[in-house]
Amino acid sequence: MSLSGRERRILAEIERALERDDPELAGRVAAINRIEAGGESMPAQPYGDRLRMWALGHVWMLFWAAAVVIVLLLLAVLTT
């Protein structure tokens, strides 16, 4: 569904008022519009790689802790 000429003019006026009143919010809205239009992918997050490595390390630690607990429980069951 496309916008009529009148609706486009009203939307442009709203966007200009938004840019004038809150430029930071206007920038975020413009970025969302570009993403939805397929103009660019999501912006890179500054801590993306670091956070991913931190999470991966903690997931492995939880995995190994669970494995040790299971082995200890099996050992306890088999020795009783």
N, C-alpha and C positions, 0 to 999 in steps of 0.2 A: 504494500500500500504506500503510495507516494504522497508527498505533501503538495497542497496547492500553492500557488504563488503567494497568496495572502498569508498562509500558514508559515511559509518559509521566511517572509518578511518579519512576522511576529517573532519567530524563533531567533532570527538574526538580531532583532532589537533586544531580546532577553539576553542573548549571549554577550552583546556589547555592554549591557548594563552589568552583567556579572563580571566581565573583565575589568570594568571600571571600579566596581565595589570590592571584589575579592579576586585579585589576579592569581593567587595560588590555587584556589578552588577552580577557577576557569582553566588553568593549566591541567589539572587533574581530569576535568570533564573532557577537555580536548584529547587527552591521552586515551581515555576510555572510548571516545568516539572513533579514534584512529584504530584502536584494537578491534572494536566491533565491526568496523568497515573493512578489516583485513589489511590495513595499511602497514602495520608492523606487529611484531610479536610482543609478548610481555616484556617490559623493561627488566634488565638484569638487577637482581637484588644484591646489595653490597656485601652481604655476609652469606650468600647462597652456598658457595663451595665449602666455606668453613663450617657452616651449620650442618651441611650434608655429611661431612666427614665426622663431626662430633656425634651426630645421630647414628651414623653407621657404627662407630666405635662402641657406643652404648648398646646398640642392638646386639652386637656380637658378645659384649660382656653379659647381657641378660641371657643370651642363648647358652653360653658356656656355664653360667651359674645354674640355669635350669638343668642342663645336662649333668652337672656334678650332683645336684640334689637327687635326680632320678637314679643315678648310679649308686649313691649312698643309700637311698631307700631300697633299691633292689638288693644291695649287699646286706642290709639289715634284715630283710625278709628271708633271704637265703640262709643266713647264719643262725636264725632262731628256730 
